[in-house]
Amino acid sequence: MEDLRYPIGKFEPQPFTDIQLEEWILDIKYLPNLLENALLNLDEHQLETPYRPDGWTVKEVVHHVADSHMNAYIRFKLGLTEINPAIKPYDEAAWALLSDTKNLPINISLTLLFALHTRWVEILKHISKAEWDRTVYHPGQKKEITLWNLLGLYSWHGRHHTMHITNLRERNNW
């Protein structure tokens, strides 16, 4: 079950390097394409299949990534323009139950991700080395998080959920 839940492992913070920065920015840049490729030719029944027992459906995963990355983009902008701002935690599971997730097709969230990630990458490419040390405060976790660690987390997050879908496809021979 742990492998199904964390197919690429849990996020591990990394020290700052220019090589790691380039890799993580590319992960953000190409996530919409990789996610779209993972979804190619899935039918409605497949989209309504959970990626693991008691897990979200493929459709819910796609909408979740859009929700999460919209929040991430705002968190970066707050972190770049305010001193250690408190970021707003949200109930991901409750968001997955809302009508937009239930009723809208995944292409809405994919389109959103393509536009959002274009804007996000533009900001990421212009963050100075000193700015990567800027922080946001997560009240739910009661800790400060650097923009550097946020980038790593969201790089991981996109790959993590894309692999959920890819692994489900492989297990079911889709």
Chimera marker file (.cmm) of the C-alpha trace (Angstrom):
<marker_set name="trace">
<marker id="1" x="0.000" y="0.000" z="0.000" r="1" g="1" b="0" radius="0.5"/>
<marker id="2" x="2.850" y="2.383" z="0.836" r="1" g="1" b="0" radius="0.5"/>
<marker id="3" x="4.241" y="1.933" z="-2.691" r="1" g="1" b="0" radius="0.5"/>
<marker id="4" x="0.821" y="2.708" z="-4.195" r="1" g="1" b="0" radius="0.5"/>
<marker id="5" x="0.502" y="5.795" z="-2.045" r="1" g="1" b="0" radius="0.5"/>
<marker id="6" x="4.070" y="7.063" z="-2.559" r="1" g="1" b="0" radius="0.5"/>
<marker id="7" x="5.220" y="5.616" z="-5.891" r="1" g="1" b="0" radius="0.5"/>
<marker id="8" x="8.299" y="7.900" z="-6.070" r="1" g="1" b="0" radius="0.5"/>
<marker id="9" x="8.865" y="7.979" z="-2.312" r="1" g="1" b="0" radius="0.5"/>
<marker id="10" x="8.139" y="10.831" z="0.063" r="1" g="1" b="0" radius="0.5"/>
<marker id="11" x="9.501" y="14.303" z="-0.565" r="1" g="1" b="0" radius="0.5"/>
<marker id="12" x="13.031" y="14.774" z="0.734" r="1" g="1" b="0" radius="0.5"/>
<marker id="13" x="14.372" y="18.350" z="0.930" r="1" g="1" b="0" radius="0.5"/>
<marker id="14" x="17.578" y="18.891" z="-1.028" r="1" g="1" b="0" radius="0.5"/>
<marker id="15" x="20.395" y="21.418" z="-0.633" r="1" g="1" b="0" radius="0.5"/>
<marker id="16" x="20.418" y="24.285" z="-3.104" r="1" g="1" b="0" radius="0.5"/>
<marker id="17" x="22.388" y="23.678" z="-6.292" r="1" g="1" b="0" radius="0.5"/>
<marker id="18" x="22.049" y="25.241" z="-9.713" r="1" g="1" b="0" radius="0.5"/>
<marker id="19" x="21.584" y="21.771" z="-11.218" r="1" g="1" b="0" radius="0.5"/>
<marker id="20" x="18.764" y="20.904" z="-8.804" r="1" g="1" b="0" radius="0.5"/>
<marker id="21" x="17.149" y="24.281" z="-9.474" r="1" g="1" b="0" radius="0.5"/>
<marker id="22" x="17.147" y="23.648" z="-13.206" r="1" g="1" b="0" radius="0.5"/>
<marker id="23" x="15.686" y="20.145" z="-12.740" r="1" g="1" b="0" radius="0.5"/>
<marker id="24" x="12.905" y="21.331" z="-10.446" r="1" g="1" b="0" radius="0.5"/>
<marker id="25" x="11.959" y="24.238" z="-12.712" r="1" g="1" b="0" radius="0.5"/>
<marker id="26" x="11.803" y="21.817" z="-15.650" r="1" g="1" b="0" radius="0.5"/>
<marker id="27" x="9.543" y="19.550" z="-13.571" r="1" g="1" b="0" radius="0.5"/>
<marker id="28" x="7.167" y="22.486" z="-13.060" r="1" g="1" b="0" radius="0.5"/>
<marker id="29" x="7.403" y="23.503" z="-16.716" r="1" g="1" b="0" radius="0.5"/>
<marker id="30" x="6.655" y="20.070" z="-18.128" r="1" g="1" b="0" radius="0.5"/>
<marker id="31" x="4.149" y="18.779" z="-15.586" r="1" g="1" b="0" radius="0.5"/>
<marker id="32" x="1.082" y="19.733" z="-17.661" r="1" g="1" b="0" radius="0.5"/>
<marker id="33" x="2.477" y="17.832" z="-20.666" r="1" g="1" b="0" radius="0.5"/>
<marker id="34" x="3.440" y="14.791" z="-18.606" r="1" g="1" b="0" radius="0.5"/>
<marker id="35" x="0.085" y="14.702" z="-16.859" r="1" g="1" b="0" radius="0.5"/>
<marker id="36" x="-1.747" y="15.052" z="-20.163" r="1" g="1" b="0" radius="0.5"/>
<marker id="37" x="0.305" y="12.183" z="-21.638" r="1" g="1" b="0" radius="0.5"/>
<marker id="38" x="-0.498" y="9.996" z="-18.615" r="1" g="1" b="0" radius="0.5"/>
<marker id="39" x="-4.205" y="10.591" z="-19.297" r="1" g="1" b="0" radius="0.5"/>
<marker id="40" x="-4.227" y="9.941" z="-23.042" r="1" g="1" b="0" radius="0.5"/>
<marker id="41" x="-7.109" y="7.787" z="-24.257" r="1" g="1" b="0" radius="0.5"/>
<marker id="42" x="-8.558" y="7.059" z="-20.825" r="1" g="1" b="0" radius="0.5"/>
<marker id="43" x="-12.321" y="6.622" z="-20.940" r="1" g="1" b="0" radius="0.5"/>
<marker id="44" x="-14.849" y="7.828" z="-18.361" r="1" g="1" b="0" radius="0.5"/>
<marker id="45" x="-14.818" y="4.524" z="-16.486" r="1" g="1" b="0" radius="0.5"/>
<marker id="46" x="-11.025" y="4.642" z="-16.221" r="1" g="1" b="0" radius="0.5"/>
<marker id="47" x="-11.106" y="8.272" z="-15.057" r="1" g="1" b="0" radius="0.5"/>
<marker id="48" x="-13.482" y="7.237" z="-12.260" r="1" g="1" b="0" radius="0.5"/>
<marker id="49" x="-11.106" y="4.484" z="-11.080" r="1" g="1" b="0" radius="0.5"/>
<marker id="50" x="-9.203" y="5.098" z="-7.824" r="1" g="1" b="0" radius="0.5"/>
<marker id="51" x="-5.437" y="4.955" z="-8.241" r="1" g="1" b="0" radius="0.5"/>
<marker id="52" x="-5.285" y="2.780" z="-5.087" r="1" g="1" b="0" radius="0.5"/>
<marker id="53" x="-7.812" y="1.227" z="-2.680" r="1" g="1" b="0" radius="0.5"/>
<marker id="54" x="-9.501" y="4.053" z="-0.743" r="1" g="1" b="0" radius="0.5"/>
<marker id="55" x="-7.645" y="6.597" z="-2.892" r="1" g="1" b="0" radius="0.5"/>
<marker id="56" x="-8.835" y="9.359" z="-5.174" r="1" g="1" b="0" radius="0.5"/>
<marker id="57" x="-10.059" y="8.607" z="-8.655" r="1" g="1" b="0" radius="0.5"/>
<marker id="58" x="-7.907" y="9.631" z="-11.605" r="1" g="1" b="0" radius="0.5"/>
<marker id="59" x="-10.326" y="12.496" z="-12.243" r="1" g="1" b="0" radius="0.5"/>
<marker id="60" x="-10.044" y="13.676" z="-8.633" r="1" g="1" b="0" radius="0.5"/>
<marker id="61" x="-6.251" y="13.488" z="-8.823" r="1" g="1" b="0" radius="0.5"/>
<marker id="62" x="-6.176" y="15.739" z="-11.900" r="1" g="1" b="0" radius="0.5"/>
<marker id="63" x="-8.453" y="18.333" z="-10.323" r="1" g="1" b="0" radius="0.5"/>
<marker id="64" x="-6.455" y="18.092" z="-7.074" r="1" g="1" b="0" radius="0.5"/>
<marker id="65" x="-3.191" y="18.868" z="-8.872" r="1" g="1" b="0" radius="0.5"/>
<marker id="66" x="-4.793" y="21.992" z="-10.353" r="1" g="1" b="0" radius="0.5"/>
<marker id="67" x="-6.137" y="23.053" z="-6.946" r="1" g="1" b="0" radius="0.5"/>
<marker id="68" x="-2.815" y="22.408" z="-5.238" r="1" g="1" b="0" radius="0.5"/>
<marker id="69" x="-0.712" y="24.164" z="-7.833" r="1" g="1" b="0" radius="0.5"/>
<marker id="70" x="-2.965" y="27.222" z="-7.868" r="1" g="1" b="0" radius="0.5"/>
<marker id="71" x="-2.304" y="27.460" z="-4.142" r="1" g="1" b="0" radius="0.5"/>
<marker id="72" x="1.418" y="26.923" z="-4.730" r="1" g="1" b="0" radius="0.5"/>
<marker id="73" x="1.583" y="29.753" z="-7.253" r="1" g="1" b="0" radius="0.5"/>
<marker id="74" x="-0.086" y="32.126" z="-4.796" r="1" g="1" b="0" radius="0.5"/>
<marker id="75" x="2.222" y="30.934" z="-2.010" r="1" g="1" b="0" radius="0.5"/>
<marker id="76" x="5.242" y="31.798" z="-4.141" r="1" g="1" b="0" radius="0.5"/>
<marker id="77" x="3.900" y="35.243" z="-4.948" r="1" g="1" b="0" radius="0.5"/>
<marker id="78" x="3.183" y="35.886" z="-1.269" r="1" g="1" b="0" radius="0.5"/>
<marker id="79" x="6.634" y="34.653" z="-0.308" r="1" g="1" b="0" radius="0.5"/>
<marker id="80" x="8.268" y="36.956" z="-2.822" r="1" g="1" b="0" radius="0.5"/>
<marker id="81" x="6.310" y="40.058" z="-1.867" r="1" g="1" b="0" radius="0.5"/>
<marker id="82" x="5.787" y="39.773" z="1.902" r="1" g="1" b="0" radius="0.5"/>
<marker id="83" x="7.977" y="38.938" z="4.889" r="1" g="1" b="0" radius="0.5"/>
<marker id="84" x="7.274" y="35.380" z="6.055" r="1" g="1" b="0" radius="0.5"/>
<marker id="85" x="3.555" y="35.503" z="5.227" r="1" g="1" b="0" radius="0.5"/>
<marker id="86" x="1.171" y="32.971" z="6.725" r="1" g="1" b="0" radius="0.5"/>
<marker id="87" x="-0.186" y="30.809" z="3.940" r="1" g="1" b="0" radius="0.5"/>
<marker id="88" x="-3.714" y="29.453" z="3.943" r="1" g="1" b="0" radius="0.5"/>
<marker id="89" x="-3.965" y="25.710" z="4.546" r="1" g="1" b="0" radius="0.5"/>
<marker id="90" x="-6.964" y="24.036" z="2.964" r="1" g="1" b="0" radius="0.5"/>
<marker id="91" x="-8.806" y="20.747" z="3.289" r="1" g="1" b="0" radius="0.5"/>
<marker id="92" x="-7.786" y="18.897" z="0.122" r="1" g="1" b="0" radius="0.5"/>
<marker id="93" x="-10.235" y="16.059" z="0.733" r="1" g="1" b="0" radius="0.5"/>
<marker id="94" x="-13.139" y="18.493" z="1.135" r="1" g="1" b="0" radius="0.5"/>
<marker id="95" x="-12.128" y="20.329" z="-2.035" r="1" g="1" b="0" radius="0.5"/>
<marker id="96" x="-12.253" y="17.006" z="-3.909" r="1" g="1" b="0" radius="0.5"/>
<marker id="97" x="-15.944" y="16.681" z="-2.963" r="1" g="1" b="0" radius="0.5"/>
<marker id="98" x="-16.971" y="20.032" z="-4.475" r="1" g="1" b="0" radius="0.5"/>
<marker id="99" x="-19.016" y="20.243" z="-7.664" r="1" g="1" b="0" radius="0.5"/>
<marker id="100" x="-16.178" y="21.451" z="-9.908" r="1" g="1" b="0" radius="0.5"/>
<marker id="101" x="-14.225" y="18.275" z="-9.178" r="1" g="1" b="0" radius="0.5"/>
<marker id="102" x="-17.268" y="16.046" z="-9.510" r="1" g="1" b="0" radius="0.5"/>
<marker id="103" x="-18.897" y="17.634" z="-12.557" r="1" g="1" b="0" radius="0.5"/>
<marker id="104" x="-16.254" y="19.217" z="-14.779" r="1" g="1" b="0" radius="0.5"/>
<marker id="105" x="-14.134" y="17.256" z="-17.242" r="1" g="1" b="0" radius="0.5"/>
<marker id="106" x="-10.406" y="16.936" z="-16.608" r="1" g="1" b="0" radius="0.5"/>
<marker id="107" x="-9.535" y="19.044" z="-19.641" r="1" g="1" b="0" radius="0.5"/>
<marker id="108" x="-10.639" y="22.114" z="-17.671" r="1" g="1" b="0" radius="0.5"/>
<marker id="109" x="-7.956" y="21.462" z="-15.053" r="1" g="1" b="0" radius="0.5"/>
<marker id="110" x="-5.388" y="20.484" z="-17.682" r="1" g="1" b="0" radius="0.5"/>
<marker id="111" x="-5.960" y="23.753" z="-19.538" r="1" g="1" b="0" radius="0.5"/>
<marker id="112" x="-5.668" y="25.629" z="-16.260" r="1" g="1" b="0" radius="0.5"/>
<marker id="113" x="-2.384" y="23.853" z="-15.478" r="1" g="1" b="0" radius="0.5"/>
<marker id="114" x="-0.868" y="24.750" z="-18.855" r="1" g="1" b="0" radius="0.5"/>
<marker id="115" x="-1.577" y="28.457" z="-18.312" r="1" g="1" b="0" radius="0.5"/>
<marker id="116" x="-0.713" y="28.442" z="-14.608" r="1" g="1" b="0" radius="0.5"/>
<marker id="117" x="2.597" y="26.662" z="-15.077" r="1" g="1" b="0" radius="0.5"/>
<marker id="118" x="3.610" y="29.062" z="-17.850" r="1" g="1" b="0" radius="0.5"/>
<marker id="119" x="3.158" y="31.961" z="-15.446" r="1" g="1" b="0" radius="0.5"/>
<marker id="120" x="4.757" y="30.089" z="-12.545" r="1" g="1" b="0" radius="0.5"/>
<marker id="121" x="7.872" y="29.147" z="-14.518" r="1" g="1" b="0" radius="0.5"/>
<marker id="122" x="8.307" y="32.770" z="-15.580" r="1" g="1" b="0" radius="0.5"/>
<marker id="123" x="8.477" y="33.760" z="-11.917" r="1" g="1" b="0" radius="0.5"/>
<marker id="124" x="10.700" y="30.828" z="-10.941" r="1" g="1" b="0" radius="0.5"/>
<marker id="125" x="13.284" y="31.632" z="-13.612" r="1" g="1" b="0" radius="0.5"/>
<marker id="126" x="13.775" y="35.117" z="-12.157" r="1" g="1" b="0" radius="0.5"/>
<marker id="127" x="14.092" y="34.342" z="-8.444" r="1" g="1" b="0" radius="0.5"/>
<marker id="128" x="17.540" y="35.313" z="-7.183" r="1" g="1" b="0" radius="0.5"/>
<marker id="129" x="19.664" y="32.972" z="-5.078" r="1" g="1" b="0" radius="0.5"/>
<marker id="130" x="18.950" y="35.108" z="-2.004" r="1" g="1" b="0" radius="0.5"/>
<marker id="131" x="15.196" y="35.013" z="-2.638" r="1" g="1" b="0" radius="0.5"/>
<marker id="132" x="15.154" y="31.202" z="-2.499" r="1" g="1" b="0" radius="0.5"/>
<marker id="133" x="15.794" y="31.593" z="1.245" r="1" g="1" b="0" radius="0.5"/>
<marker id="134" x="12.639" y="33.678" z="1.718" r="1" g="1" b="0" radius="0.5"/>
<marker id="135" x="10.015" y="31.894" z="3.773" r="1" g="1" b="0" radius="0.5"/>
<marker id="136" x="6.307" y="31.401" z="4.178" r="1" g="1" b="0" radius="0.5"/>
<marker id="137" x="4.711" y="30.252" z="7.400" r="1" g="1" b="0" radius="0.5"/>
<marker id="138" x="2.419" y="27.226" z="7.292" r="1" g="1" b="0" radius="0.5"/>
<marker id="139" x="0.118" y="27.538" z="10.339" r="1" g="1" b="0" radius="0.5"/>
<marker id="140" x="-1.169" y="23.985" z="9.988" r="1" g="1" b="0" radius="0.5"/>
<marker id="141" x="2.344" y="22.572" z="10.156" r="1" g="1" b="0" radius="0.5"/>
<marker id="142" x="3.514" y="25.338" z="12.505" r="1" g="1" b="0" radius="0.5"/>
<marker id="143" x="6.715" y="25.884" z="10.550" r="1" g="1" b="0" radius="0.5"/>
<marker id="144" x="8.485" y="28.197" z="8.162" r="1" g="1" b="0" radius="0.5"/>
<marker id="145" x="9.165" y="26.833" z="4.687" r="1" g="1" b="0" radius="0.5"/>
<marker id="146" x="11.704" y="28.345" z="2.307" r="1" g="1" b="0" radius="0.5"/>
<marker id="147" x="10.725" y="29.017" z="-1.279" r="1" g="1" b="0" radius="0.5"/>
<marker id="148" x="13.487" y="26.588" z="-2.191" r="1" g="1" b="0" radius="0.5"/>
<marker id="149" x="11.795" y="23.768" z="-0.267" r="1" g="1" b="0" radius="0.5"/>
<marker id="150" x="8.404" y="24.765" z="-1.682" r="1" g="1" b="0" radius="0.5"/>
<marker id="151" x="9.806" y="24.416" z="-5.196" r="1" g="1" b="0" radius="0.5"/>
<marker id="152" x="11.125" y="20.963" z="-4.368" r="1" g="1" b="0" radius="0.5"/>
<marker id="153" x="7.830" y="19.955" z="-2.796" r="1" g="1" b="0" radius="0.5"/>
<marker id="154" x="5.756" y="20.978" z="-5.803" r="1" g="1" b="0" radius="0.5"/>
<marker id="155" x="8.238" y="19.465" z="-8.246" r="1" g="1" b="0" radius="0.5"/>
<marker id="156" x="7.801" y="16.222" z="-6.311" r="1" g="1" b="0" radius="0.5"/>
<marker id="157" x="4.019" y="16.701" z="-6.041" r="1" g="1" b="0" radius="0.5"/>
<marker id="158" x="3.461" y="16.806" z="-9.794" r="1" g="1" b="0" radius="0.5"/>
<marker id="159" x="5.675" y="13.784" z="-10.462" r="1" g="1" b="0" radius="0.5"/>
<marker id="160" x="4.077" y="11.933" z="-7.527" r="1" g="1" b="0" radius="0.5"/>
<marker id="161" x="0.531" y="12.270" z="-8.875" r="1" g="1" b="0" radius="0.5"/>
<marker id="162" x="1.520" y="11.659" z="-12.483" r="1" g="1" b="0" radius="0.5"/>
<marker id="163" x="3.094" y="8.397" z="-11.351" r="1" g="1" b="0" radius="0.5"/>
<marker id="164" x="-0.136" y="7.435" z="-9.542" r="1" g="1" b="0" radius="0.5"/>
<marker id="165" x="-1.898" y="7.541" z="-12.901" r="1" g="1" b="0" radius="0.5"/>
<marker id="166" x="0.942" y="5.921" z="-14.847" r="1" g="1" b="0" radius="0.5"/>
<marker id="167" x="1.205" y="3.050" z="-12.364" r="1" g="1" b="0" radius="0.5"/>
<marker id="168" x="-2.568" y="2.513" z="-12.392" r="1" g="1" b="0" radius="0.5"/>
<marker id="169" x="-2.464" y="2.280" z="-16.183" r="1" g="1" b="0" radius="0.5"/>
<marker id="170" x="0.350" y="-0.249" z="-16.016" r="1" g="1" b="0" radius="0.5"/>
<marker id="171" x="-1.338" y="-2.372" z="-13.336" r="1" g="1" b="0" radius="0.5"/>
<marker id="172" x="-4.570" y="-2.467" z="-15.358" r="1" g="1" b="0" radius="0.5"/>
<marker id="173" x="-2.936" y="-2.807" z="-18.782" r="1" g="1" b="0" radius="0.5"/>
<marker id="174" x="-4.661" y="0.307" z="-20.092" r="1" g="1" b="0" radius="0.5"/>
<link id1="1" id2="2" r="1" g="1" b="0" radius="0.2"/>
<link id1="2" id2="3" r="1" g="1" b="0" radius="0.2"/>
<link id1="3" id2="4" r="1" g="1" b="0" radius="0.2"/>
<link id1="4" id2="5" r="1" g="1" b="0" radius="0.2"/>
<link id1="5" id2="6" r="1" g="1" b="0" radius="0.2"/>
<link id1="6" id2="7" r="1" g="1" b="0" radius="0.2"/>
<link id1="7" id2="8" r="1" g="1" b="0" radius="0.2"/>
<link id1="8" id2="9" r="1" g="1" b="0" radius="0.2"/>
<link id1="9" id2="10" r="1" g="1" b="0" radius="0.2"/>
<link id1="10" id2="11" r="1" g="1" b="0" radius="0.2"/>
<link id1="11" id2="12" r="1" g="1" b="0" radius="0.2"/>
<link id1="12" id2="13" r="1" g="1" b="0" radius="0.2"/>
<link id1="13" id2="14" r="1" g="1" b="0" radius="0.2"/>
<link id1="14" id2="15" r="1" g="1" b="0" radius="0.2"/>
<link id1="15" id2="16" r="1" g="1" b="0" radius="0.2"/>
<link id1="16" id2="17" r="1" g="1" b="0" radius="0.2"/>
<link id1="17" id2="18" r="1" g="1" b="0" radius="0.2"/>
<link id1="18" id2="19" r="1" g="1" b="0" radius="0.2"/>
<link id1="19" id2="20" r="1" g="1" b="0" radius="0.2"/>
<link id1="20" id2="21" r="1" g="1" b="0" radius="0.2"/>
<link id1="21" id2="22" r="1" g="1" b="0" radius="0.2"/>
<link id1="22" id2="23" r="1" g="1" b="0" radius="0.2"/>
<link id1="23" id2="24" r="1" g="1" b="0" radius="0.2"/>
<link id1="24" id2="25" r="1" g="1" b="0" radius="0.2"/>
<link id1="25" id2="26" r="1" g="1" b="0" radius="0.2"/>
<link id1="26" id2="27" r="1" g="1" b="0" radius="0.2"/>
<link id1="27" id2="28" r="1" g="1" b="0" radius="0.2"/>
<link id1="28" id2="29" r="1" g="1" b="0" radius="0.2"/>
<link id1="29" id2="30" r="1" g="1" b="0" radius="0.2"/>
<link id1="30" id2="31" r="1" g="1" b="0" radius="0.2"/>
<link id1="31" id2="32" r="1" g="1" b="0" radius="0.2"/>
<link id1="32" id2="33" r="1" g="1" b="0" radius="0.2"/>
<link id1="33" id2="34" r="1" g="1" b="0" radius="0.2"/>
<link id1="34" id2="35" r="1" g="1" b="0" radius="0.2"/>
<link id1="35" id2="36" r="1" g="1" b="0" radius="0.2"/>
<link id1="36" id2="37" r="1" g="1" b="0" radius="0.2"/>
<link id1="37" id2="38" r="1" g="1" b="0" radius="0.2"/>
<link id1="38" id2="39" r="1" g="1" b="0" radius="0.2"/>
<link id1="39" id2="40" r="1" g="1" b="0" radius="0.2"/>
<link id1="40" id2="41" r="1" g="1" b="0" radius="0.2"/>
<link id1="41" id2="42" r="1" g="1" b="0" radius="0.2"/>
<link id1="42" id2="43" r="1" g="1" b="0" radius="0.2"/>
<link id1="43" id2="44" r="1" g="1" b="0" radius="0.2"/>
<link id1="44" id2="45" r="1" g="1" b="0" radius="0.2"/>
<link id1="45" id2="46" r="1" g="1" b="0" radius="0.2"/>
<link id1="46" id2="47" r="1" g="1" b="0" radius="0.2"/>
<link id1="47" id2="48" r="1" g="1" b="0" radius="0.2"/>
<link id1="48" id2="49" r="1" g="1" b="0" radius="0.2"/>
<link id1="49" id2="50" r="1" g="1" b="0" radius="0.2"/>
<link id1="50" id2="51" r="1" g="1" b="0" radius="0.2"/>
<link id1="51" id2="52" r="1" g="1" b="0" radius="0.2"/>
<link id1="52" id2="53" r="1" g="1" b="0" radius="0.2"/>
<link id1="53" id2="54" r="1" g="1" b="0" radius="0.2"/>
<link id1="54" id2="55" r="1" g="1" b="0" radius="0.2"/>
<link id1="55" id2="56" r="1" g="1" b="0" radius="0.2"/>
<link id1="56" id2="57" r="1" g="1" b="0" radius="0.2"/>
<link id1="57" id2="58" r="1" g="1" b="0" radius="0.2"/>
<link id1="58" id2="59" r="1" g="1" b="0" radius="0.2"/>
<link id1="59" id2="60" r="1" g="1" b="0" radius="0.2"/>
<link id1="60" id2="61" r="1" g="1" b="0" radius="0.2"/>
<link id1="61" id2="62" r="1" g="1" b="0" radius="0.2"/>
<link id1="62" id2="63" r="1" g="1" b="0" radius="0.2"/>
<link id1="63" id2="64" r="1" g="1" b="0" radius="0.2"/>
<link id1="64" id2="65" r="1" g="1" b="0" radius="0.2"/>
<link id1="65" id2="66" r="1" g="1" b="0" radius="0.2"/>
<link id1="66" id2="67" r="1" g="1" b="0" radius="0.2"/>
<link id1="67" id2="68" r="1" g="1" b="0" radius="0.2"/>
<link id1="68" id2="69" r="1" g="1" b="0" radius="0.2"/>
<link id1="69" id2="70" r="1" g="1" b="0" radius="0.2"/>
<link id1="70" id2="71" r="1" g="1" b="0" radius="0.2"/>
<link id1="71" id2="72" r="1" g="1" b="0" radius="0.2"/>
<link id1="72" id2="73" r="1" g="1" b="0" radius="0.2"/>
<link id1="73" id2="74" r="1" g="1" b="0" radius="0.2"/>
<link id1="74" id2="75" r="1" g="1" b="0" radius="0.2"/>
<link id1="75" id2="76" r="1" g="1" b="0" radius="0.2"/>
<link id1="76" id2="77" r="1" g="1" b="0" radius="0.2"/>
<link id1="77" id2="78" r="1" g="1" b="0" radius="0.2"/>
<link id1="78" id2="79" r="1" g="1" b="0" radius="0.2"/>
<link id1="79" id2="80" r="1" g="1" b="0" radius="0.2"/>
<link id1="80" id2="81" r="1" g="1" b="0" radius="0.2"/>
<link id1="81" id2="82" r="1" g="1" b="0" radius="0.2"/>
<link id1="82" id2="83" r="1" g="1" b="0" radius="0.2"/>
<link id1="83" id2="84" r="1" g="1" b="0" radius="0.2"/>
<link id1="84" id2="85" r="1" g="1" b="0" radius="0.2"/>
<link id1="85" id2="86" r="1" g="1" b="0" radius="0.2"/>
<link id1="86" id2="87" r="1" g="1" b="0" radius="0.2"/>
<link id1="87" id2="88" r="1" g="1" b="0" radius="0.2"/>
<link id1="88" id2="89" r="1" g="1" b="0" radius="0.2"/>
<link id1="89" id2="90" r="1" g="1" b="0" radius="0.2"/>
<link id1="90" id2="91" r="1" g="1" b="0" radius="0.2"/>
<link id1="91" id2="92" r="1" g="1" b="0" radius="0.2"/>
<link id1="92" id2="93" r="1" g="1" b="0" radius="0.2"/>
<link id1="93" id2="94" r="1" g="1" b="0" radius="0.2"/>
<link id1="94" id2="95" r="1" g="1" b="0" radius="0.2"/>
<link id1="95" id2="96" r="1" g="1" b="0" radius="0.2"/>
<link id1="96" id2="97" r="1" g="1" b="0" radius="0.2"/>
<link id1="97" id2="98" r="1" g="1" b="0" radius="0.2"/>
<link id1="98" id2="99" r="1" g="1" b="0" radius="0.2"/>
<link id1="99" id2="100" r="1" g="1" b="0" radius="0.2"/>
<link id1="100" id2="101" r="1" g="1" b="0" radius="0.2"/>
<link id1="101" id2="102" r="1" g="1" b="0" radius="0.2"/>
<link id1="102" id2="103" r="1" g="1" b="0" radius="0.2"/>
<link id1="103" id2="104" r="1" g="1" b="0" radius="0.2"/>
<link id1="104" id2="105" r="1" g="1" b="0" radius="0.2"/>
<link id1="105" id2="106" r="1" g="1" b="0" radius="0.2"/>
<link id1="106" id2="107" r="1" g="1" b="0" radius="0.2"/>
<link id1="107" id2="108" r="1" g="1" b="0" radius="0.2"/>
<link id1="108" id2="109" r="1" g="1" b="0" radius="0.2"/>
<link id1="109" id2="110" r="1" g="1" b="0" radius="0.2"/>
<link id1="110" id2="111" r="1" g="1" b="0" radius="0.2"/>
<link id1="111" id2="112" r="1" g="1" b="0" radius="0.2"/>
<link id1="112" id2="113" r="1" g="1" b="0" radius="0.2"/>
<link id1="113" id2="114" r="1" g="1" b="0" radius="0.2"/>
<link id1="114" id2="115" r="1" g="1" b="0" radius="0.2"/>
<link id1="115" id2="116" r="1" g="1" b="0" radius="0.2"/>
<link id1="116" id2="117" r="1" g="1" b="0" radius="0.2"/>
<link id1="117" id2="118" r="1" g="1" b="0" radius="0.2"/>
<link id1="118" id2="119" r="1" g="1" b="0" radius="0.2"/>
<link id1="119" id2="120" r="1" g="1" b="0" radius="0.2"/>
<link id1="120" id2="121" r="1" g="1" b="0" radius="0.2"/>
<link id1="121" id2="122" r="1" g="1" b="0" radius="0.2"/>
<link id1="122" id2="123" r="1" g="1" b="0" radius="0.2"/>
<link id1="123" id2="124" r="1" g="1" b="0" radius="0.2"/>
<link id1="124" id2="125" r="1" g="1" b="0" radius="0.2"/>
<link id1="125" id2="126" r="1" g="1" b="0" radius="0.2"/>
<link id1="126" id2="127" r="1" g="1" b="0" radius="0.2"/>
<link id1="127" id2="128" r="1" g="1" b="0" radius="0.2"/>
<link id1="128" id2="129" r="1" g="1" b="0" radius="0.2"/>
<link id1="129" id2="130" r="1" g="1" b="0" radius="0.2"/>
<link id1="130" id2="131" r="1" g="1" b="0" radius="0.2"/>
<link id1="131" id2="132" r="1" g="1" b="0" radius="0.2"/>
<link id1="132" id2="133" r="1" g="1" b="0" radius="0.2"/>
<link id1="133" id2="134" r="1" g="1" b="0" radius="0.2"/>
<link id1="134" id2="135" r="1" g="1" b="0" radius="0.2"/>
<link id1="135" id2="136" r="1" g="1" b="0" radius="0.2"/>
<link id1="136" id2="137" r="1" g="1" b="0" radius="0.2"/>
<link id1="137" id2="138" r="1" g="1" b="0" radius="0.2"/>
<link id1="138" id2="139" r="1" g="1" b="0" radius="0.2"/>
<link id1="139" id2="140" r="1" g="1" b="0" radius="0.2"/>
<link id1="140" id2="141" r="1" g="1" b="0" radius="0.2"/>
<link id1="141" id2="142" r="1" g="1" b="0" radius="0.2"/>
<link id1="142" id2="143" r="1" g="1" b="0" radius="0.2"/>
<link id1="143" id2="144" r="1" g="1" b="0" radius="0.2"/>
<link id1="144" id2="145" r="1" g="1" b="0" radius="0.2"/>
<link id1="145" id2="146" r="1" g="1" b="0" radius="0.2"/>
<link id1="146" id2="147" r="1" g="1" b="0" radius="0.2"/>
<link id1="147" id2="148" r="1" g="1" b="0" radius="0.2"/>
<link id1="148" id2="149" r="1" g="1" b="0" radius="0.2"/>
<link id1="149" id2="150" r="1" g="1" b="0" radius="0.2"/>
<link id1="150" id2="151" r="1" g="1" b="0" radius="0.2"/>
<link id1="151" id2="152" r="1" g="1" b="0" radius="0.2"/>
<link id1="152" id2="153" r="1" g="1" b="0" radius="0.2"/>
<link id1="153" id2="154" r="1" g="1" b="0" radius="0.2"/>
<link id1="154" id2="155" r="1" g="1" b="0" radius="0.2"/>
<link id1="155" id2="156" r="1" g="1" b="0" radius="0.2"/>
<link id1="156" id2="157" r="1" g="1" b="0" radius="0.2"/>
<link id1="157" id2="158" r="1" g="1" b="0" radius="0.2"/>
<link id1="158" id2="159" r="1" g="1" b="0" radius="0.2"/>
<link id1="159" id2="160" r="1" g="1" b="0" radius="0.2"/>
<link id1="160" id2="161" r="1" g="1" b="0" radius="0.2"/>
<link id1="161" id2="162" r="1" g="1" b="0" radius="0.2"/>
<link id1="162" id2="163" r="1" g="1" b="0" radius="0.2"/>
<link id1="163" id2="164" r="1" g="1" b="0" radius="0.2"/>
<link id1="164" id2="165" r="1" g="1" b="0" radius="0.2"/>
<link id1="165" id2="166" r="1" g="1" b="0" radius="0.2"/>
<link id1="166" id2="167" r="1" g="1" b="0" radius="0.2"/>
<link id1="167" id2="168" r="1" g="1" b="0" radius="0.2"/>
<link id1="168" id2="169" r="1" g="1" b="0" radius="0.2"/>
<link id1="169" id2="170" r="1" g="1" b="0" radius="0.2"/>
<link id1="170" id2="171" r="1" g="1" b="0" radius="0.2"/>
<link id1="171" id2="172" r="1" g="1" b="0" radius="0.2"/>
<link id1="172" id2="173" r="1" g="1" b="0" radius="0.2"/>
<link id1="173" id2="174" r="1" g="1" b="0" radius="0.2"/>
</marker_set>
